[in-house]
Amino acid sequence: MIEPKLLQALFARFGVEVSDAEVAAEVPHDPREAILTLLANREIAARFQNAHGRTPDDNDIEELLDIYETLHNRPH
């Protein structure tokens, strides 16, 4: 299960805005599945391409996941 606000902040850090509704649909999924599903969304992929000049690749997925897990696992 993902933390929606954390995932939104992570994508924003990558220059990609995701809406509350887009993230809310991913809450039941694990972080990898949520990131993959969001990046597979045509609109979100287009935002990523606008921000980075290319489509997201496996390295981007791994980087997003690594950062998400690091932030998620830090002491509160």
Buried (B, 14 or more C-beta within 10 A) or exposed (E): EBBBEBBBBBBEEBEBEBEEEBBEBBEEBEBBEBBBBBBEBEEBBEBBEEBBEEEBEEEBBEBBBEBBEEBEEEEE
